[in-house]
Amino acid sequence: MINSVSNNLSTVDSSATPSELTQSSFLALLTAELQNQDPDSPMESSEMLGQFATLNNVQAITSLEAKVSEFIDSQASNSMFTSSSLIGSDVTFESNQFNAKDGAFSGEIEPLVGVSEVTLSVLDSAGKVVSEQTIDTSGGEVSYPFTMEGLQDAEYTVSATYSDEGIIKNASVLQNAQVQGIRSDSGQIFFKLSTGKFALISDFKSINS
């Protein structure tokens, strides 16, 4: 069956493009129409010009689609090349999921301006609070680093909360990682991080080479 299909495919002229086939078919139909037209009511020249214009439009659209496809492929290739320059860079991204190594992990928080202190709560996979820490955020900095120690090597969730006129709100939790590689999927570039996760360029808060 495979050989049969291959043989059938080999009889097709691969050098012919879709636009060439369309033009050939159009001219054949037009010739047949002219040969069989009513002598008493021949085709108007305007009608013939209109059909030629239609053919030209079809060919133009086909050519445009081919050029757009070529441009998209070129952009994807350029994007991969450009993104590869970030391999080895240190990045900061928003995530409250941390993996403790040697009983510790580090990150940052970004409270709103005017927040004086933020309480960090570390929760295990069962949702139990296993560690807490209060960070003074009255210095007016954009972000504040933190380190959690004395933990088991496992995955934890960090909750960063503060009180705003008696209402408990959440502050952004960030973590740091290094870009170790890139991959393309469905037209998007994903960065492989040292945490074992993948991220988009839009996920990054900062990039340090």
N, C-alpha and C positions, 0 to 999 in steps of 0.2 A: 504493500500500500504506500509506503513511504517513497519507493522508487517511482511508482506511478505518478504520484503527486509531483515529485521533483521533475519528472519528464514533462508533465503538463506545464509546469511553471517555466521550464527552459524554452518553450516555444514562444513565450511572450517577449516582445521587444522591450527590454528594460530601459532603452535609451529614450523612449517616448514619454513625454511628460503629460500630465492631465490636460494642460492647456492646449498642447498640440493635438491630442485626440479630440478635444472639443471643437477646435477649429476645423479639423478634417471632416468631422461629422457634420458640422454646420455647412461647410462648402458643398458637401455631397447632397445634403437636403436642399440647399438653395439651387443647385444645378438641376436636380430632379424637378423642383417646383417650376423653374423657368422652362424646362423642356415640356412640361405637362400643363402649362398655364393656358387659359382660354385666350385664343388670339383676339377675340372681340373684347376682352377685358384684361389686358396685360397688367402685370404688377407695376404699381406706381414707383417711381424712383425714390420718393420720400419713404415709402414702406421698406424698400430695400435698404436704404441708408439707416432706417430705424433698427433693422435686424442686425446690420453690421455694428451699430452702436451698442446693441445689447451684447453681442459677442465680445466687443472690446471691454465692456464693463465686467463681464465674467472673467476675462483674462486678467484684468487689473486687480480684481478681488483675489484671485488665485495667487497672483504674484505678491500682493500685499501680505496675504496669510503666510506665505513662505518666508518673507523677509521678517515678519514679526516673530515667527517661530525661531528663525536663526538668531534674532536679537535676544530673545529670552534665553536661549541656550548659551549665548555668549555672556550674558549678564550673570547667569548661574555659575559659569566657569570662573568669571572674574571675582564673584562674591566668595567662592571657595578659596581662591588664591589670596584675596585680601584678608579673609577671616583667619587663615592659617598663620598670619603674623601675630595673632594673639596667643598662640600656643606658648606656654611658659609664663604668661602674665598672671598676676594676682588680681582677683576680682572680688567684689563684694556684692551680694545679692540678698533679697528679702526671703527669709525662710525661718520658720521656728522649729524645724526638725533637725536635730543634731545627733551625731554618732560620737559617743564618748570613746576615747582611745587612751589607754593607760589611766583610766578613771577620771578623765577630764576633757573638757571642750571649751572653746572660746568663741566669742561673737561680739556683736555690737547692738546697741539700741538707738533708735532715733525718736526721741520724744518731741512733742510740739513745743514751740517757744513758750516759756512761762511755767512749764511743768517743773516743780522743785525736786521731786523724787519719784523713782519708778521701782516697783517691786517685781523681782524676777522669781518665778516659780517653775521648778523643773518637775515634770510629770513623767512617770514611767509608762510602759505600754498599757497598763491597767488603769491609767488616769490618776494614780496616787502621787501626791506631792512628796518628792524625796529630798528636795533641797530648796532653800529660799535665800534670796539676797536682795538688799535694798541699795539702790544706787542714787547718789546725790547728783541731780541733773540741773542744779541751779546755776551752773557756770556759764550757761548760754552757748555751749558747744553744739555743733550739728549732730554729732554722734558720740556715744560713750561706750568704751570697750568693757567687757566683762569676761570672767573665767569661772567656770564651775568645776570643782574638784571633789575627790572622795566618792566617786560614783563607780558603779559597775560598768564594764564595757558593754554598752547596749545603746539602743536608739531612744532618744528622749524628745519630749515636746517642751518648749520654753514659752511660758506665758509672761508677758510684760504688761503690767497694769499700773494705773495711777488714778487718783481721785480728782475729779473736776466738779467742785461744788457739790460734793456728796455722791456724784455719779461715777461709777467705775468704768474707765475706758482703757483701750489697748494702745500700746505704743508699738512701733515697727521693730521687728527683731531681724537683725542681719547676721550673715555669717560669711566668712572668708574662705576662698578656695583658689586653686590654681588651675588654669586651663591646660588640659593634657592632650586634647585632640579635638577634631571637628568631624561632623558628618552631615550630609545633605539628605533630607527626607521631604518629599512632596514640595520641593521648591524652597524649603526653609533650611537655614543653617543652624545646626544644634552644636553647642559646645560641651564637650565631655569634661567634667570637673574632677578634681582630686577627691571629692566626696563620693564619687561613684555615680553622680546624677548628671543629667543633661539640662542645659538651659539655653534660652534664646538671648540674643544681644539685648533685647528690650528688658530682660530680667535683671541686668547688671545695674547696680547703683554707682559703682566706680570701677575703673580699670587702671591698674598700676603695672607698668612694664618692668 
